[in-house]
């Protein structure tokens, strides 16, 4: 099977020059800035020869995964390893707001950390406290997701709209101020739905209009399945594109566009099924097309299969992810990349159907025992080494030193006039140009 697996890499190999060009140019243009640090004393006079050290602490760009296995593992060591691996790699977490897991009994929401356990649905407070403790940005998934509605919910459109609005009101009151990004509606183009409302002509527009009333200051995100986005793709005639275009024209308050990327294909079909998904030109054409809306893009859910616990399969997964993450990170409209299941063994259970039994694909970045795969190490290298800035600078006669860093937060150290000063500094897209630093006032 190794030969057919290698065939899945051909689109990347055949268009390597294009891939390399888009990655190199995109990262230089969109992920790095020009900053001049002007070091002055308490009187505002320049300090020539000041020594400046910069070490990046975090990215402004979001790298994440779902946090569905928080507190779910009976083995305490494995749980600690899961949490440690999550915090080391990611600065964003997708939290489970599936309706049937958050409110399995009508009127009894599982907000409290000590709520009765539900598999892959850690309570809201547990997740938010974890994110606060570790400086991770939470994102909510999802306000209106018909496939995961509770059994007690009526199926009629009028009743569903009533309870959905009640749900949005309750969630906004409880944690809108702690979670900025909310996925409003998910997989509306898929064919399976439990309620009549998902067949309503204005289900998308109504969902965003209602969400905006209760989440006026939050980022509201639309999300859709991979097979409706990347392949097949027909430019502005693609169904997801036209859905968004119509919704915006009718006043839907969409702030960001979510693009799923689950490669749930059997091993023997992988090379054929993924050819469009792994074509660098098609990937960029998709991102370029959706960027026309002028809205941020997010790759919201990613699974790349490993199939077997062999070094060959794990190296394949790592190589695919290296190419994908590089292209996504390089695109100017992309603001977040969210892998789905961090570890094996914690995916959504399902039957034998290839599109629903996630555990068959061993798509985690960690093994079930929480040891890292090659893919975890590759992403670690990209995020913390290749896409990372550390600099030692010396101020010129005017007290200035220039740097071209990745956007993010930095530990800054200035050695001047026989003293050493330290602080945190944010080098962002918005504050490019000259930043005046007066270490004597710290």
C-alpha positions, 0 to 999 in steps of 0.5 A, a space after each residue: 500500500 505504500 506505493 499508492 500512499 506515495 501517489 497522494 503526494 504527487 500534486 505537491 511534487 508536481 507543483 513544488 515550484 508554485 508551492 514554494 513561491 506562494 509560501 515564500 512570498 506570502 509569508 514575507 508579505 503577510 506574516 512579517 512586519 517592519 519595525 524600528 525600535 527607538 531607544 531613548 532615555 528619560 529626557 527623550 534623548 537617544 541612547 546610541 549603542 543600546 543592546 536590544 534582545 527580542 525573543 518571540 513568545 507567541 504568534 498573532 496568527 492562531 494555531 489551534 485544535 479542539 479541546 474535546 478531550 480536556 478532563 476526559 482521560 481516566 489516566 492522570 498522566 495521559 491527561 497531563 501529557 495531553 494538556 502539556 502537548 496542547 499548550 505547547 503547540 496551540 494558542 487557540 482552542 475550539 470548545 464544544 457547544 454542541 446543543 445535545 451535549 450542553 443541554 441534554 436535559 431541557 433547561 439544565 445547561 452543563 456550564 459548571 466544571 463539575 457537571 455530569 460527564 459527557 464524552 468529548 464534551 467537557 463543561 464550558 467552565 472547565 474549558 474556559 478556565 483552562 484557556 485563561 490559565 494558559 493564555 489560549 484563545 477560545 472559540 465556540 463550536 457551534 450555535 446552530 448545528 442541526 445534526 447535534 440538536 438534542 432529542 427533546 427539541 421539536 422538529 417544527 421550524 417555529 419551535 426550533 427558532 424559538 429554542 434556538 433564540 433562547 439558546 443564543 440568549 443564554 449563551 451570550 449572557 453566560 460567556 459572550 464576554 469570554 469567547 470572541 469567536 462563535 461559529 453560528 451555523 455549520 454544514 448547512 449544505 450537507 444532506 442530512 438534517 434532523 429538523 425542518 428548519 435546516 430546509 428553510 430558505 433563510 436558515 443562514 440569514 436568520 441564524 446570523 441576524 439572531 446571533 448578531 442581536 445577542 453577540 453584537 461585539 463578537 466575531 460570527 463565523 460560518 462553517 462548512 464541510 470540506 467537500 463543499 469547498 476545496 474539491 469540487 471547486 468552481 470559482 464563484 459558482 461554487 455552492 458555498 461561495 454562492 451561499 455566502 454571497 446570497 447571505 451577505 446580499 440579504 444582510 447576514 452579518 458574517 465576520 469570518 468564513 470557516 473552511 473544513 478540511 477532513 480527509 476521511 477517505 479510505 486508504 485505497 482511495 486516498 490518492 484519487 480522492 485527495 488529488 484536488 485537495 492536495 493541488 497547491 494551485 487549487 488550494 490557492 485558487 480556493 483561498 483567493 476566491 473566498 478572499 474576495 469577500 474581504 473577510 478573514 478565512 479560517 481552516 476550522 477542522 483538519 484531519 489528515 489520516 495516518 491509517 497505520 502506526 508505522 514510520 512511513 505513514 506518520 512521515 506521510 502525514 507530517 509531509 502533507 501537513 507541512 505543505 498544507 500549513 505552509 500554504 495556509 499560513 502564507 495566505 493573507 486572508 487566513 487568520 486561523 488553522 485549527 487541527 481537529 483531534 490532537 490525539 488518536 483514540 479520542 475522535 468521534 465514534 461512528 460506524 463503518 461508513 468512511 465519512 463518519 468513523 474518525 477513529 479508523 483514520 488515526 488522524 491525531 498528531 499524538 498517539 493514543 498514549 500521548 507520545 508525539 508523531 512526526 506531524 506534531 514535531 513538524 508543526 512544532 518546528 514550523 510554529 516555534 522555529 521556522 516561523 519564529 523571530 529572535 534578534 540581537 540588535 544594536 542601536 545606531 547613533 540615533 538610538 534606532 535599530 530595525 527588525 523584520 519580525 513575525 507578528 506576535 508578542 515578544 520578551 524585550 531586553 534592553 542593555 543601556 547605560 550600564 543597566 538591563 531593562 526587560 518588558 513584554 512588547 507586541 509587534 503587530 501588523 497595526 503598529 508597524 513603523 517606529 516604536 519609541 522605547 524608554 527603558 528608564 521609565 520601566 
